Amino acid sequence: MTRRHLLQKQVPADRKPLKSASASNMADDEIILSELSDEELVQQMHDDLYDGLKEEIEEGTNILLERGWAPYKVLTEALVEGMRIVGEDFRDGILFVPEVLLSANAMKAGMFILRPLLVATGAPKQGKMVIGTVKGDIHDIGKNLVGMMMEGAGFDVIDLGINNAVEKYLDAIEQHQPDIIGMSALLTTTMPYMKVVIDTMKEKGIRDDYVVLVGGAPLNQEFGKAVGADAYCRDAAVAVETAKDFMKRKHNVRVS
Amino acid sequence: MNAPAAEVTEHASRRGGGRLGRKALRGTPMASFPTLVRNIPAYQMVPDEAVELIHQESLSILEEVGCEFRDDEAIALWKAAGADVSETRVRIDRALLMELVSKVPPEFMLNARNPERSVRVGGKNSIFVPMYGAPYVRDLDNVRRYGTLADLQNFHKLAYMAPALHSSSSIICEPMEIAVPKRHLHIIHSALKHSDKPFMGIVTSKDRAEDTMAMAGIVFGEDFVRDNPVLVAITNCNSPLVWDATMLDAMKVYARHNQPLILAPFALCGASTSASAVGAVAQVNAEALAGVAFTQLLRPGSPQIYGQFMVTVDMKTGAPMGGTPEAAQMMYLMGALARKYRLPWRTSGFHVGSKLNDAQAGYEANMLMHAAILAGANYIWHSAGWLEAGLTCGYSKFATDCEQLVGWYKYAGGLPFDDFKEAMAAIREVGPQGHFLGTQHTLEHFQSAFFMPSIMDFNSYEQWKAEGAKDHDTRGREKARNMLADYEEPKLDEGIADGLKDLIALREEKLPDSVS
């Protein structure tokens, strides 16, 4: 099936697929993904992730699975590696926020196909995060960005939204058993509430079972340390890097 | 404004996208904005009656006091035209003056050696031109020293690469190591070789003006430069009320080739004018109009640029100042007068007094450029590099000015409504809560919707610190250094390049090694 046929099939007539202006300026030769070798296809998927082409990523993911690739191999070699390139160029100022979100969206579409298969095959998890803006604070642009970037990196993200009291975090921890708790605040008046959440976790004796990441414009490294978080993340890209680092350590601990 | 993506030979060429495709697209080093067409109204700071009052006073000055024209041929031309002449003093009747001024076309095309970089000057059309005349540079290591030919070449390269600069100027800094009688040849050669944008002529003597025209003739064709503007030359009136022989000589060469002159008094207000902003404007207007009128005796209908360089003097020292409120106010008056006369007009944009590319420079530059833009100036000069009242051209200042010009270009271009409907649709798409970063409208427009500077830093404190906690001046120097590393010389026909070299060799044989 050609790319164009695919688009016609999957996209409702009244909405064109999301596409960045730069990507759509490029030569748009039709490529038949199923005719590519494994190696070519994976490279093409890296490019398609970079360009945020959601349908192409879904198709590529399915083709690799049909060819007998293990879901975990599809995840790591095609998707996570592709998003690593995206993350690098975001850091270096070549890609911009809206484009990275588009890439993350394409990644998410691939993840949607892979997730049940990963669970079924008992593949190592990328990680799960519960994220929310703390009590008293209704600002969520930064938190949303972090959530989307984390999903783009293959994490499962449970977004609690805004204005979360400590009970909300505790309920979510119990229900979802995440690896990471993320807390966000924009106001100097609400940021101290992060300590309330962490102190409560300590009281319950569960603090050390989770990685706690905090972020928001008025925070800094010292504040993160003072409230007892594992790390302060200055922006969404750093949050993803930090989360990946902690997951790696966690896996290493398990292995050793 | 993107150049075509470079050919990508690796796997990514399949869809032309991916990392390599994007890098090629984003990394395009050369872009050039067309003429700025101002799409915002000009701001008039005083009522029409005040403009008329200044106009009438200027005409009375030229009728009653008159203006010096210190050159025999000029005097003869004025006599023949019917002016009241006694020795070198010329008193010009208002009817004669305004008849001559009315011959100047309101707009003209300024041709570049690359036709894509040709620009229009006058009416709603404006251009940004880098500075002129600095003996010193503040270099890439932040050292202040005399300028060299290598510095001048660097500034021509930067001018070529800066998208919002429409000209390479000429003497951005003085190549001080070259003997004065031969210097002009190397200045013009560098401007023509390292950039394909319009440039500026030499005015310090008749011979040098003729050499400039000869070099322009090699590049554009001798016939072409007899009638078509390819350069702009600056002639200053020595305020108060003197047009001297050197300037008149240069005017004769250029006007007779139909090359536009800037008729701009260099006024240190309070010293070479009365200590009054409106008084200074009335005088400078008289001086500029006298100069414009004279060009029409040389060649009726030749394109000219009316203008001014007016800064106030610091009464503590007598030194010229830069971005002061009065300098800005005087621009608005000159702009209103220029529109009354239907003349293209020149002012300056970033001509600050500060020694460094620092907060003072930023405040001054903003005061001046905002006025230049709102006053509707057409030839916005000294728009890159200028420090220390023009004594120094700074690499950092040059780079940061060029970045700001991209912002001003956008500001003056007005507010586009072409995607308004889509923007409204995006509101309906997102609704309350959520965000707009992922909408189709954002994806299509984010790159052009808002100014995206690279030297100005809007990162988080931590990110800025991680990158070395560099100040604006340091980042400007780095940008200049990186731009120079990426520079690629524009194509110049081999025959033309050889022709220029031959002419320079020929002239250098004849010209002395020192001023007599």
Boltz contact constraints between the chains, C-beta under 6 A:
constraints:
  - contact:
      token1: [A, 18]
      token2: [B, 440]
      max_distance: 6.0
  - contact:
      token1: [A, 20]
      token2: [B, 443]
      max_distance: 6.0
  - contact:
      token1: [A, 21]
      token2: [B, 444]
      max_distance: 6.0
  - contact:
      token1: [A, 22]
      token2: [B, 25]
      max_distance: 6.0
  - contact:
      token1: [A, 23]
      token2: [B, 17]
      max_distance: 6.0
  - contact:
      token1: [A, 26]
      token2: [B, 16]
      max_distance: 6.0
  - contact:
      token1: [A, 26]
      token2: [B, 17]
      max_distance: 6.0
  - contact:
      token1: [A, 26]
      token2: [B, 21]
      max_distance: 6.0
  - contact:
      token1: [A, 27]
      token2: [B, 16]
      max_distance: 6.0
  - contact:
      token1: [A, 31]
      token2: [B, 14]
      max_distance: 6.0
  - contact:
      token1: [A, 43]
      token2: [B, 11]
      max_distance: 6.0
  - contact:
      token1: [A, 47]
      token2: [B, 12]
      max_distance: 6.0
  - contact:
      token1: [A, 47]
      token2: [B, 17]
      max_distance: 6.0
  - contact:
      token1: [A, 47]
      token2: [B, 18]
      max_distance: 6.0
  - contact:
      token1: [A, 50]
      token2: [B, 18]
      max_distance: 6.0
  - contact:
      token1: [A, 50]
      token2: [B, 19]
      max_distance: 6.0
  - contact:
      token1: [A, 51]
      token2: [B, 17]
      max_distance: 6.0
  - contact:
      token1: [A, 85]
      token2: [B, 19]
      max_distance: 6.0
  - contact:
      token1: [A, 94]
      token2: [B, 26]
      max_distance: 6.0
  - contact:
      token1: [A, 97]
      token2: [B, 437]
      max_distance: 6.0
  - contact:
      token1: [A, 98]
      token2: [B, 437]
      max_distance: 6.0
  - contact:
      token1: [A, 98]
      token2: [B, 442]
      max_distance: 6.0
  - contact:
      token1: [A, 98]
      token2: [B, 443]
      max_distance: 6.0
  - contact:
      token1: [A, 98]
      token2: [B, 446]
      max_distance: 6.0
  - contact:
      token1: [A, 101]
      token2: [B, 437]
      max_distance: 6.0
  - contact:
      token1: [A, 101]
      token2: [B, 438]
      max_distance: 6.0
  - contact:
      token1: [A, 141]
      token2: [B, 435]
      max_distance: 6.0
  - contact:
      token1: [A, 144]
      token2: [B, 435]
      max_distance: 6.0
  - contact:
      token1: [A, 234]
      token2: [B, 460]
      max_distance: 6.0
  - contact:
      token1: [A, 234]
      token2: [B, 462]
      max_distance: 6.0
